[in-house]
Amino acid sequence: MLLYFRGCTAREKLTSISKATERILKAAKINYETLEDEQCCGSVLLRTGFVDDAIEQMNGNLKDFEGKTIVTSCSGCYKTLKEDYKKYLGVDLKVIHISQLLEQLIKENKLNLKGNKDLKVTYHDSCHLGRHAGEYEAPRNVIQSISNLVEMENNKENARCCGSGGGVKSAYGELSNSIAQLRIKEAEDTDADLMVSACPFCKLNLSQNSDNLEILDLSEFVFEHLDSIDLDKDNDDGEIQ
């Protein structure tokens, strides 16, 4: 069974991301489940030095993960579940990031997408998915299947941080905003029509610091380009909000 682990940001603050992801999974006819009482993966506790608390949090989550393949929206969740649960608990979970699943679904022609090669999109590499987990190509392949990818000057392993990770957004708000604004300026210099990120936390900080450039999560971007899907199916209000 596939478990869609939404993560704190997509579950609580940017629900449009989790809704878009679930609509894509349904469009691809994938059987999946979510956790009714989903808890934090423990990433933030680890990054801010509360290792013992993080281990307690991770141990509490294990019962929900047994025997399942986990797909995450959040790059921080992906890195934590895939690498840190093994490092601290000795547990080897089967985890994939949504960008990797989307790439697979597109290759297998399980999603009908409306391409627009006139649309210029730049991609922001999140630190956890990129430098930490080494995944650079899957999100780019997804974007290129739909639109024209234009790279920022600093990309892949040299990409600038969005400014929100490691507790910086919570503890040093002004610094976090200034880092995000540098990244927005770099994206604007590409003349892209929009920026896509593959991490809800990155989208949150970048969008809060962007006056003109539209920022979308990868799942939102793919959802917007689905060719045919019944928006009312399994959706009380029929909208992604």
C-alpha positions as CSV (number, residue, x, y, z in Angstrom):
1,M,0.0,0.0,0.0
2,L,1.2,3.5,-0.9
3,L,1.1,5.9,2.0
4,Y,1.0,9.6,1.1
5,F,2.8,11.4,3.9
6,R,1.8,15.0,3.5
7,G,4.1,16.7,5.9
8,C,3.4,19.6,8.2
9,T,3.5,22.4,5.7
10,A,1.3,20.8,3.0
11,R,-1.0,19.4,5.6
12,E,-1.5,22.5,7.7
13,K,-0.4,25.7,5.8
14,L,-0.3,25.0,2.1
15,T,-3.1,22.5,1.7
16,S,-3.4,23.2,-2.0
17,I,-0.2,21.1,-2.4
18,S,-1.6,18.0,-0.6
19,K,-4.9,18.4,-2.4
20,A,-3.2,18.7,-5.8
21,T,-1.1,15.6,-5.0
22,E,-4.1,13.5,-4.0
23,R,-5.9,14.5,-7.2
24,I,-2.9,13.5,-9.3
25,L,-2.8,10.1,-7.5
26,K,-6.5,9.6,-8.2
27,A,-6.0,10.6,-11.8
28,A,-3.3,8.0,-12.2
29,K,-5.6,5.4,-10.5
30,I,-3.1,4.8,-7.7
31,N,-4.5,3.2,-4.5
32,Y,-3.1,5.2,-1.5
33,E,-3.9,6.2,2.0
34,T,-3.1,9.1,4.3
35,L,-2.8,9.1,8.1
36,E,-5.8,10.6,9.9
37,D,-3.5,11.6,12.8
38,E,-0.3,12.3,10.9
39,Q,2.5,13.6,13.1
40,C,5.7,15.5,12.2
41,C,8.4,13.3,10.8
42,G,10.9,14.8,13.2
43,S,13.0,16.8,10.7
44,V,12.7,20.2,12.4
45,L,13.7,18.7,15.8
46,L,16.8,17.2,14.2
47,R,17.8,20.3,12.3
48,T,17.5,22.5,15.4
49,G,19.5,20.2,17.7
50,F,16.8,18.4,19.7
51,V,18.1,15.0,18.7
52,D,16.6,13.1,21.7
53,D,13.2,14.6,21.1
54,A,13.5,13.8,17.4
55,I,14.3,10.1,18.1
56,E,11.3,9.9,20.4
57,Q,9.1,11.5,17.7
58,M,10.5,9.1,15.0
59,N,9.9,6.0,17.2
60,G,6.3,7.1,17.7
61,N,5.8,7.2,13.9
62,L,7.2,3.7,13.1
63,K,3.9,1.9,13.7
64,D,2.3,3.9,10.9
65,F,5.1,3.1,8.4
66,E,5.4,-0.7,8.7
67,G,5.1,-2.5,5.4
68,K,4.3,0.6,3.3
69,T,5.9,2.6,0.5
70,I,5.9,6.2,1.6
71,V,5.6,9.1,-0.9
72,T,6.3,12.6,0.5
73,S,5.6,16.1,-0.8
74,C,8.2,17.6,1.5
75,S,11.9,17.3,0.7
76,G,12.7,17.6,4.4
77,C,10.4,14.7,5.2
78,Y,11.9,12.7,2.3
79,K,15.5,13.2,3.6
80,T,14.4,12.4,7.2
81,L,12.4,9.3,6.5
82,K,14.9,7.9,4.0
83,E,18.2,8.7,5.7
84,D,17.7,9.8,9.3
85,Y,15.4,7.0,10.4
86,K,18.0,4.6,9.2
87,K,20.8,6.6,10.9
88,Y,19.1,7.0,14.3
89,L,16.8,4.0,14.5
90,G,18.4,1.5,12.1
91,V,15.1,1.3,10.2
92,D,15.3,1.2,6.4
93,L,12.0,2.7,5.2
94,K,10.9,2.6,1.5
95,V,10.5,6.2,0.6
96,I,10.1,8.1,-2.6
97,H,9.7,11.8,-3.3
98,I,6.7,13.0,-5.2
99,S,9.0,14.3,-8.0
100,Q,10.3,10.7,-8.5
101,L,6.8,9.3,-8.6
102,L,5.6,12.0,-11.1
103,E,8.5,11.3,-13.3
104,Q,7.6,7.5,-13.3
105,L,3.9,8.2,-14.0
106,I,4.8,10.5,-16.9
107,K,7.2,7.9,-18.4
108,E,4.5,5.2,-18.1
109,N,1.9,7.5,-19.8
110,K,-0.3,7.3,-16.7
111,L,-1.0,11.0,-16.7
112,N,-2.4,13.0,-19.6
113,L,-0.7,16.3,-19.6
114,K,-1.2,19.5,-21.6
115,G,2.2,20.7,-22.7
116,N,3.1,24.4,-23.2
117,K,6.6,24.8,-24.5
118,D,6.1,28.6,-24.7
119,L,5.8,28.6,-20.9
120,K,9.2,29.4,-19.3
121,V,9.7,27.8,-15.9
122,T,12.7,28.0,-13.6
123,Y,13.2,25.3,-10.9
124,H,14.4,25.9,-7.3
125,D,16.5,23.0,-5.9
126,S,15.6,22.5,-2.3
127,C,18.6,21.8,0.0
128,H,17.2,18.5,1.3
129,L,16.2,17.0,-2.0
130,G,19.2,18.3,-3.9
131,R,22.4,18.6,-1.9
132,H,21.3,16.2,0.8
133,A,19.6,13.5,-1.2
134,G,21.2,14.1,-4.6
135,E,18.0,14.2,-6.6
136,Y,18.3,16.9,-9.2
137,E,16.9,15.3,-12.4
138,A,13.4,14.0,-11.5
139,P,11.8,17.4,-11.0
140,R,13.5,18.8,-14.0
141,N,12.3,15.9,-16.2
142,V,8.8,16.5,-15.0
143,I,8.9,20.2,-15.8
144,Q,10.5,19.6,-19.2
145,S,7.7,17.2,-20.1
146,I,5.3,20.1,-19.9
147,S,7.2,23.4,-20.4
148,N,10.5,25.1,-21.2
149,L,12.9,24.8,-18.3
150,V,15.3,27.8,-17.8
151,E,18.0,27.5,-15.2
152,M,19.0,30.1,-12.6
153,E,22.7,31.0,-12.5
154,N,23.1,29.0,-9.3
155,N,21.5,25.6,-9.7
156,K,21.7,21.9,-8.6
157,E,24.5,21.5,-6.1
158,N,25.3,25.2,-6.2
159,A,21.7,26.4,-5.8
160,R,20.9,29.1,-3.2
161,C,18.9,28.1,-0.2
162,C,15.3,29.4,0.1
163,G,16.1,30.7,3.6
164,S,13.6,28.7,5.6
165,G,15.4,25.5,6.6
166,G,17.2,24.6,9.8
167,G,15.0,26.7,12.0
168,V,16.1,29.9,10.3
169,K,12.6,31.0,9.3
170,S,11.4,30.7,12.9
171,A,14.4,32.1,14.7
172,Y,15.8,34.6,12.3
173,G,12.9,35.9,10.2
174,E,14.7,38.9,8.6
175,L,17.6,36.8,7.6
176,S,15.3,34.2,6.1
177,N,13.4,36.8,4.1
178,S,16.6,38.4,2.8
179,I,17.9,34.9,1.6
180,A,14.6,34.3,-0.1
181,Q,14.6,37.6,-1.8
182,L,18.1,36.9,-3.3
183,R,16.7,33.7,-4.7
184,I,13.6,35.4,-6.1
185,K,15.9,38.0,-7.8
186,E,17.9,35.2,-9.4
187,A,14.7,33.6,-10.7
188,E,13.4,36.9,-12.1
189,D,16.7,37.3,-14.0
190,T,15.9,34.3,-16.1
191,D,12.7,36.0,-17.4
192,A,10.8,32.9,-16.3
193,D,7.0,33.0,-16.2
194,L,7.0,31.2,-12.9
195,M,9.2,29.3,-10.4
196,V,8.6,25.7,-9.4
197,S,9.8,24.1,-6.2
198,A,9.6,20.5,-5.0
199,C,9.3,21.4,-1.3
200,P,6.3,23.0,0.4
201,F,8.5,24.7,3.0
202,C,10.6,26.3,0.1
203,K,7.4,27.4,-1.6
204,L,6.1,29.0,1.6
205,N,9.1,31.2,2.2
206,L,9.7,32.1,-1.5
207,S,6.0,33.0,-2.1
208,Q,5.9,35.1,1.0
209,N,8.9,37.1,-0.4
210,S,7.8,37.4,-4.1
211,D,5.8,40.4,-5.2
212,N,5.5,39.5,-8.9
213,L,6.9,36.0,-9.7
214,E,4.4,33.2,-9.2
215,I,5.7,30.3,-7.1
216,L,4.2,26.8,-7.5
217,D,5.0,23.4,-5.9
218,L,5.7,20.7,-8.5
219,S,2.5,18.9,-7.7
220,E,0.5,22.1,-8.2
221,F,2.3,22.7,-11.5
222,V,1.5,19.2,-12.7
223,F,-2.1,19.4,-11.5
224,E,-2.6,22.6,-13.5
225,H,-1.5,20.8,-16.6
226,L,-3.6,17.7,-16.3
227,D,-5.5,17.2,-19.6
228,S,-8.7,15.7,-18.2
229,I,-9.8,15.2,-14.6
230,D,-13.2,15.5,-12.9
231,L,-12.5,18.2,-10.4
232,D,-15.7,17.4,-8.6
233,K,-14.8,13.8,-8.0
234,D,-14.0,13.0,-4.4
235,N,-13.8,16.7,-3.6
236,D,-16.5,18.4,-1.5
237,D,-16.0,21.9,-2.9
238,G,-14.7,21.0,-6.3
239,E,-11.7,23.3,-6.0
240,I,-8.1,23.3,-5.0
241,Q,-7.6,26.1,-2.5
